Structures are given as structure tokens and as C-alpha cells.
Amino acid sequence: MQKIRVLIVGYGNIGRGVRQAIERNPDMELAGIVSRSPDRVAREVAGACPVMPVAPAEAWLQALHPDIAILCGGSKNDLPQQGPELVRVIDTVDSFDNHSRIPEYFAAMNAAATESGHVSIISTGWDPGIFSLERVLANAFLPGSRAYGFYGLTPRGGLSMGHSDALRTIEGVQDARQYTHAVPTAIERIRNGENPDYCAREMHTRECFVVLKPGADPAAVEKTIREMPGYFAPYDTTIHFVSQQELDEKYAGFPHDGCVVASGKTGDAQHAAAIEYRCVWGSNPEATAQVLVAHARAAVRLSREGRKGAFTILDIPPAYLSLHDRDELLKNWM
């Protein structure tokens, strides 16, 4: 088996999860890590793999010979800049998760990938990603229905990495975590057969736990949070200012969960029908990483077929994601 050589770009929580996921996939091997903080990452991995700075790309391309780069940076600032730059030199996979900007990001990645002859699979994880696929399937199987995604079904809610990262980019914020809470009555309306035209704040609320830097203005930070487009402005948001110790002790870990729900009718008799898909993750970044690694396999297969441009999970044949060959899939997975 010729192993796929994977390069990790950015070594935070998702990057660590990708490294673990590569170890669980026998057709892959870690080529190395590139980071804007190579000294920190080198100390953390303690010689387990090569670590190099992000630029210049020619250096790590020649030294590491990767087949694919998994981009593990944040969606707010990192990926919009790094994505189009890196796909010009290597095939990429990322988890860009700002839903409202996905069309814009797709266009930029598609232009860069098409021009350079590379493949880029964007916005993959569990939402956007798995849940995107489930929404499309539900609508296809129940024409006329709407499929809704809900996140944070438990009282504690679900830890959102993208929104937490967005909080940490705000001036005056030392550390932060953001939990998403589904609105239970909104889910029940759909299970009861309705297809409401929800706005964002009717489906979810946001809860932020923020540690301020010394001297930071709480009112200014709160205003910036509430007005942040795409992330917090569309939602009812609760903000708690806490100490670093309280954040570390009470809000450790990365739990998340969610469901896709759709209801509709079938047949001339208009029988009620419903589709529901749920996932529960003990670790949000590790779950996202597993999905990213499966899509890295798909990207390499597309590239070897001579394909180029940007793709999403909606464009990927499921067999391309799987470690197993077609005969085994037909025998054991159908």
C-alpha cells in the first residue's frame, strides 16, 4: 500500500486531532507539521515528526514531499488568507465553518485550485460537512421538506471551536469558550410535522465565557461580541466574564452534539414522514479531525483522476472517503 503523506498546517486542537486520526488510518502517514509557531510545536511533538515554518512553501514541499495538506487554522482570519495561497502549491482539505461566507470562500478556493491544477475540499467536518450532506439527503428523500440542523442538545450545550476562536481574536480577550444551545421547542415543532421559517436566534442561543486581559474594557469587549457578523450578531448571546482559573476548571473538554431533523409527506395519501440524524462527540476537534482525514483520502483520489478545483462533501462519492475497496464495500457495507 502506497501511503498518503499528510501535512498538518496549524497545530491547535484540530491539528492535534488530525495527528491522532492519521495514526488510526493505515493508508496514511504524517509527513510533518507546518506552523507559525514552529518552536512551540517542535517542543510539543518532541521529535515525533518534522516541524517547519509555514513560509516559504518551497522549503517544506522539497523536504517533506506531502501529498495533501490539511488546513487546521481558524475560519475567521486564517483560512480566508491561507486557503487560496496554499492550494496554489498543494491539494488541500479544510473545515471552514462560517456558513454565511461559504459561497464566497468556495469561489476563492475554486479559482485558485482551478488555476493551479489542484484539488481543494472545503468546509468539511460535522457541520458544515456531515450535517450538510444529511440536510440535502433529507430534502431529496422528502421533497418539499426543510431539513434543520440543531447543536448543543444537552443542558451544558456544545463547545463551538470556530466561535471560541472568533472570541479569542477580539482585542482585550485573553481566552474564551463559547457554548451553543439548541432551543428545544424549535426542534419539537419540526418533529410534529411543521416546516417553520426560522431565523437563527429562534433555533439557537450562544453562551460565552470570556477571560479578559489586564486593563481590558469589558463593555467594549461585550459590544464587539454582540455585533460580530455571522458569529454572534444573529443570536441571543449571554456573556460571562470569568477568571482563567474558572475557565480551566469548569469549562475544560470539547463536548458537542447535534441533530438534523426533517418532516414531510409521502404518497398520494400524504402520509406523515420524518428523517432524523444525530451525532454525539466527546471531543469536537477530534471528531472534526476524523472527518478531515477521510476527506484527505478523497481529495487524493480525485487528484489522481486528474480533477481540479474546489469541492464540498456534497460532491464526494462516499466510496472515496472509505479505507475499504469496492469489493469489500459491496460485501460488508451494503
C-alpha positions in Angstrom: 0.0 0.0 0.0 1.4 3.4 -1.0 0.6 5.6 2.0 -0.8 9.1 1.6 1.6 11.6 3.1 -0.4 14.2 5.0 0.9 17.6 6.0 -0.8 19.3 9.0 -0.9 23.1 8.7 -1.6 24.7 12.0 -1.2 22.8 15.3 -4.0 23.7 17.7 -6.8 21.4 18.9 -7.8 20.3 15.4 -4.2 19.8 14.3 -3.6 17.6 17.3 -6.8 15.6 16.5 -5.6 15.2 12.9 -2.3 13.8 14.1 -4.2 11.2 16.2 -6.6 10.4 13.3 -3.7 9.8 10.9 -2.4 7.1 13.3 -5.8 5.3 13.1 -5.7 5.1 9.3 -3.3 2.6 7.9 -3.2 4.1 4.4 -1.8 7.4 5.7 1.3 8.7 7.3 2.2 12.1 8.8 4.7 13.9 6.5 5.1 16.8 9.0 3.6 19.9 10.6 4.0 23.5 9.4 3.2 26.2 11.9 3.6 29.9 12.5 5.0 28.8 15.9 7.4 26.0 14.9 9.5 26.2 18.1 6.4 25.7 20.3 5.1 22.9 18.1 8.6 21.2 18.0 8.7 21.2 21.8 5.2 19.7 22.0 5.8 16.8 19.5 9.3 16.2 20.9 10.8 14.9 17.6 7.9 12.7 16.6 7.8 14.4 13.2 9.4 17.2 11.3 8.1 20.7 12.1 8.7 23.7 9.8 7.5 27.3 9.4 4.6 27.9 7.0 6.7 30.1 4.7 8.4 29.6 2.3 6.2 26.7 1.0 9.0 25.6 -1.3 11.1 24.5 1.7 8.5 22.1 3.2 7.4 20.8 -0.2 11.0 19.8 -1.0 11.8 18.5 2.4 8.6 16.7 3.3 7.1 15.6 0.0 3.4 15.7 1.2 0.5 14.5 -1.0 -2.1 16.6 0.7 -2.3 19.4 3.3 -5.0 19.5 6.0 -5.5 23.2 7.0 -6.3 23.4 10.6 -6.4 27.2 11.1 -9.4 29.3 12.2 -12.2 30.3 9.8 -12.3 33.9 10.8 -8.8 35.0 9.9 -6.6 32.1 8.9 -8.3 30.1 6.2 -9.5 33.0 4.1 -5.9 34.0 3.7 -4.1 30.7 3.9 -6.5 28.6 1.8 -6.1 30.3 -1.6 -2.4 30.7 -1.0 -1.7 27.1 -0.1 -3.9 25.4 -2.7 -1.8 27.1 -5.4 1.1 24.7 -4.3 -0.7 21.6 -2.9 -4.0 19.8 -2.7 -5.9 20.9 0.5 -8.7 20.0 2.8 -10.2 22.4 5.4 -13.0 22.9 7.9 -14.0 26.5 7.1 -17.2 26.8 9.1 -18.6 30.3 8.7 -21.8 29.2 7.0 -22.8 32.6 5.7 -19.5 33.0 3.9 -19.1 29.5 2.4 -20.2 30.6 -1.2 -17.6 33.4 -1.1 -14.9 31.1 0.3 -15.7 28.3 -2.2 -15.4 30.8 -5.1 -11.9 31.9 -3.9 -10.7 28.4 -3.4 -12.2 27.2 -6.7 -10.5 29.9 -8.6 -7.1 29.3 -7.0 -7.3 25.5 -7.3 -8.5 25.5 -10.8 -5.8 27.9 -11.9 -3.1 25.8 -10.2 -4.5 22.4 -11.2 -5.0 21.3 -7.6 -7.9 19.9 -5.6 -9.4 21.6 -2.6 -12.2 20.1 -0.4 -13.6 22.9 1.8 -15.9 23.2 4.8 -15.8 19.6 5.9 -16.3 18.5 9.5 -19.6 17.7 11.0 -21.3 21.0 10.4 -20.7 22.2 7.8 -19.8 18.7 6.5 -21.8 15.7 7.6 -24.8 17.7 8.5 -24.7 19.5 5.2 -25.0 16.1 3.4 -27.8 15.0 5.7 -29.8 18.2 5.0 -29.5 17.7 1.3 -30.4 14.0 1.5 -33.4 14.7 3.7 -34.8 17.2 1.3 -34.2 14.9 -1.6 -36.0 12.0 0.0 -38.8 14.2 1.3 -39.4 16.7 -1.5 -40.8 20.0 -0.2 -39.5 19.4 3.3 -36.9 21.6 5.1 -34.0 20.0 7.0 -32.8 21.8 10.1 -29.6 21.4 12.0 -29.5 21.8 15.8 -26.4 21.8 18.0 -25.9 21.6 21.7 -28.8 19.4 22.8 -27.7 18.8 26.4 -28.2 21.4 29.2 -24.5 22.2 29.1 -24.6 22.9 25.4 -21.9 22.1 22.8 -18.4 23.7 22.7 -18.0 25.5 19.4 -14.4 25.7 18.3 -15.0 28.3 15.5 -16.9 30.6 17.7 -14.4 30.2 20.6 -11.6 31.0 18.2 -13.5 34.1 17.0 -13.8 35.3 20.6 -10.1 34.9 21.1 -9.3 37.2 18.2 -11.0 40.2 19.9 -8.8 42.8 21.4 -8.7 42.5 25.1 -9.6 38.8 25.3 -7.1 36.5 26.8 -9.1 33.3 26.5 -12.6 32.2 25.8 -15.0 29.4 25.2 -18.4 29.5 23.5 -21.2 27.0 24.0 -24.2 26.6 21.6 -27.6 25.7 23.0 -30.4 24.4 20.8 -33.9 25.8 21.5 -35.9 22.6 22.4 -39.3 24.0 21.4 -37.9 24.7 17.9 -36.9 21.0 17.5 -40.3 19.8 18.7 -42.2 21.9 16.1 -40.4 20.1 13.3 -40.9 16.6 14.9 -44.6 17.5 15.0 -44.7 18.0 11.2 -44.1 21.7 10.8 -41.7 23.4 8.5 -41.3 26.8 10.1 -39.3 29.6 8.6 -36.9 30.1 11.5 -34.3 32.8 11.8 -31.0 31.9 13.6 -32.0 33.2 17.0 -35.1 31.1 17.1 -33.1 27.9 16.8 -30.0 28.5 19.0 -28.6 30.7 21.7 -25.0 31.4 22.3 -23.2 31.4 25.7 -19.7 32.9 26.0 -17.2 32.5 28.9 -14.5 35.2 28.5 -11.3 35.9 30.3 -10.1 39.5 29.8 -6.6 40.7 29.6 -5.5 43.0 32.3 -6.8 46.5 31.7 -9.3 45.4 29.0 -12.7 47.2 28.9 -15.5 44.7 29.5 -18.1 46.9 27.9 -16.0 47.3 24.7 -15.4 43.5 24.5 -19.1 42.8 25.1 -20.1 45.2 22.3 -17.7 43.7 19.9 -19.0 40.2 20.7 -22.7 41.1 20.2 -22.0 42.9 17.0 -19.8 40.3 15.3 -21.4 39.4 12.0 -22.2 35.8 11.3 -21.0 34.6 14.7 -23.0 36.4 17.4 -25.0 39.3 15.9 -27.8 37.0 14.7 -28.2 35.2 18.1 -29.4 35.9 21.6 -26.0 35.8 23.4 -25.2 35.5 27.0 -21.7 36.7 28.1 -19.9 35.7 31.3 -16.6 37.3 32.3 -14.7 34.7 34.3 -11.1 34.2 35.6 -8.6 31.9 33.8 -8.8 29.5 36.7 -12.6 29.2 36.5 -12.5 28.8 32.7 -9.9 26.0 33.0 -11.6 24.2 35.9 -15.3 24.4 34.9 -15.1 24.5 31.1 -12.5 22.1 30.1 -13.0 19.5 27.4 -14.6 19.8 24.0 -18.0 18.0 24.1 -20.6 18.7 21.3 -23.6 17.0 19.7 -26.4 17.8 17.3 -29.1 16.5 15.0 -30.6 17.1 11.6 -34.4 16.9 11.6 -36.8 17.0 8.7 -40.5 16.2 8.3 -42.7 15.9 5.3 -45.3 13.7 3.4 -45.1 10.7 1.2 -47.6 9.3 -1.4 -51.0 10.3 -2.6 -52.4 9.8 0.8 -49.9 12.3 2.2 -48.7 10.1 5.0 -46.5 11.8 7.6 -42.8 11.1 7.4 -39.7 12.2 9.2 -36.0 11.8 9.0 -33.6 12.4 11.9 -29.8 12.1 12.2 -27.8 12.6 15.3 -24.2 12.6 16.4 -22.6 12.8 19.8 -19.0 13.8 20.2 -16.9 13.5 23.3 -14.4 15.7 21.6 -15.4 18.2 18.9 -11.9 18.8 17.5 -11.1 15.1 17.4 -14.4 14.4 15.6 -13.8 17.1 13.1 -10.3 15.8 12.5 -11.6 12.3 11.7 -13.8 13.8 9.0 -11.0 15.9 7.6 -8.7 12.9 7.3 -11.3 10.9 5.4 -11.7 13.8 3.0 -8.0 14.0 2.6 -8.2 10.4 1.2 -11.0 11.5 -1.2 -9.0 14.6 -2.3 -6.0 12.5 -3.2 -8.2 10.1 -5.2 -9.8 13.0 -7.1 -6.4 14.5 -7.8 -5.1 11.2 -9.1 -8.0 11.1 -11.5 -6.9 14.5 -12.9 -9.7 16.5 -11.3 -9.1 20.1 -10.2 -10.9 22.9 -8.4 -12.9 23.1 -5.2 -15.3 20.5 -3.8 -17.5 20.0 -0.8 -18.8 16.9 0.9 -21.8 17.1 -1.5 -19.6 16.4 -4.4 -17.7 13.4 -3.0 -18.7 9.8 -3.7 -18.9 8.0 -0.3 -16.7 5.3 -1.5 -13.9 7.8 -2.0 -14.0 8.6 1.7 -13.6 4.9 2.8 -10.4 3.0 3.5 -12.1 -0.1 2.0 -12.1 -1.1 -1.6 -15.2 -1.5 -3.7 -15.4 -5.3 -3.3 -15.3 -5.1 0.5 -17.8 -2.2 0.5 -20.3 -4.3 -1.6 -19.8 -7.4 0.5 -19.8 -5.9 4.0 -21.2 -2.4 4.0 -24.2 -2.5 1.7 
